[in-house]
Amino acid sequence: MSRAQAIHWKTDYAPRVTTKNDELVLWPDALGSRPSESVIDGWVQEYLVYSKGPEIILEAERRIEAGVLIGGNLVRCDDQSVSRIHGMLKKAERLESQSKPVSIKFKTSAGVTVTITSALDAGVIYDAISDHIAFVLCRSSGLQDSLAAMSPEQVAAFNPSDEFHWTE
C-alpha cells in the first residue's frame, strides 16, 4: 500500500489529496497545513491493519464452513450443518428419554454414512463442531488483535490463510 492510498483512505478520498506521477500531492486543508510525515506513516499502518481484518474474518468463515475431522470423517460446520447436528442430538435425547432405540443416519459432504445410536454419539459430534467453531473464532480474534502490534512490513506480509496461524 502506498502512502497516497493511506491518505486517500483516511480522508475518505477527499479532493485535497491526489497523486501526480506517483508523487504524493497534498492540498492544504482548511487551516492551510499539511500532515506531518509521522502522521502519514500512522495512516499507512492504520490502513494496513484495517484492510487485513476482513481477510482474517473471511478466512475464519472459510475454515468454519470447511468443517472438522471427527473420527477420520470431515463434518461441515456451516450454520445449516450445525443446526442439523443439534436437531439430531435433541432427537436422540428425546428417543432415549422415551426408552426407544436411536438410529439416525446421515451422510457427510464426503459421502461417508454416519450412524448415531445414542445421544452420546450425537453429543460427541456436536461438541467437536462447537469446539472447532470456538477455536477458529478465538484464533480470528487473536490474529486481528495482533495486527496492531506489527510493523507495516509485517502487516503487509501477513497471510491470513497461512496454516501456521490456525493450528493449536
N, C-alpha and C positions, 0 to 999 in steps of 0.2 A: 504494500500500500504506500502510495506516495504522500508526501506532506500535504500536497494540494487536495488530494482526496479526503484526507482527515479534516482539513479545514472546511471543505465543502460539506462533509457530513456534519461537523459540529455546528456550522452556521446554517444548516438546512438549505444548502445551495443558495445562499444569499448572493445577490448580484454583485456585491462588492468583492467577491473572491473569484479569481479566474486564473487560468494559466496561459502563458504565451511562450511557445517554443519550449515546452516542458519546464519553464521557469515560473515560479510562484509570483503572482502579482496580487497584492492586497490593496484594495482601495481603502482609503481612510474611513473609519467608522464615524458615527455622529460626533465623537469627541476629537476626531482627526488623528487618532493614534493607531498604531499597528501593534498586533500582539507580539510579544517577545518570542524569541526562538524557543525558550524553555516552555512557554505556554503552548506553542505549536507542537513541540515534542510530546507534551502531555496529551494533546488531542490525538496524535498518532497512536499513542499507547491505548487511550480510551477507545478509539475506534477499533483497534485490533482486538481488544478484549470483547467489545460489544459484538463484533462480527463473528467471533468464534463460538459464542454462546449458542446461537441457533444450530450450528453444526453439531455441537455436542448433544443437544436435545434431539435432533434428528437421528443421530447415531444411537442414542439410548432407545428411542422408539423402534428403530430397526431391530435392535438386539432383543427387545422385549417381544416383538411380534415374531421374530425368527424362532423363539422358543428355547426350551431347555431339554437336555438329555435326562431322561428318567428311566432307569433300568436298561440303558442302551437304546432307548427309543426317543426320538425327538418329538416333543409335545409343544405345540404352538402356545403362545401366551398372549395373543391378541385378546381384546375385550370379549369378543364372542366366544372364543375357546375357554376363557376363564369362567365366563358365565355358565357355559355348558358343563364344565367340570364341577362347578359349585352346585349346579342342579343335580348332577349325578350323586354327589356327596349327600345332599339333602334327601334324595330318593332312597339311597342305601340306608341312611339313618332311619327313615320312616319305615322301610320294609323290616329292618331289624327290630324296631320297636314293636312291630306287629308280629314278630316271630315268623316272618316269611323269608324264603330264600332270596338272596341277592344275586342277580346275574345281569349285569349291564355291560353291553359290548359297544365299543366304538373303534373307529379306525383313525390312526394318526395321519398327519399330512403325508407321511412317507408310505402309507398303505398298510401299516402294521396293525393287526387287530389286538386290542387290549380288552381284557375281561375283568370287570370289577366284581368281586364276590363278597365284599364286606364294606362297611363304612370305613374301616381302617384302610383298605386299599384305596378308596376314593380320597380319603384324608391325606394319605401319603402323596398322591399326585397333586392334590390341591395345595398342600403345604410346599411342595417343591416348586410349583408355579409361583406361589406367593413369595417364596424366598428369592427366586430368580428376579422377579419384578422389583422387589425391595432392594436387592443388591444393585441392580442396574440404575435405579433412580438415585440411590445413595451415592454411587460412583459418579453419576452425571452431575449431581450437586457439588461433589468434591472437586471434580475437574473444572467446573465453572468457577468455583471459588478460587482455585489455584491460578487461574489466568491472571488475576490482578497482581500477583507476586512475580510474574515472569517479565523478562525484558522484551522489548518489541521484537527482537530477533527470535527469541524463544516462542513467543506467541505466533509469529508468522510461520515458524517451522512446525508448530504443534499440529499433529494429525489426529483428530478425534476418533478415527476408525482404526488406529493402531491397537492391536490386540493387547499390548502391554498395559494400556490404560484400563482394561476391563477384566483383568484377572485378579484373583484374590491373593 
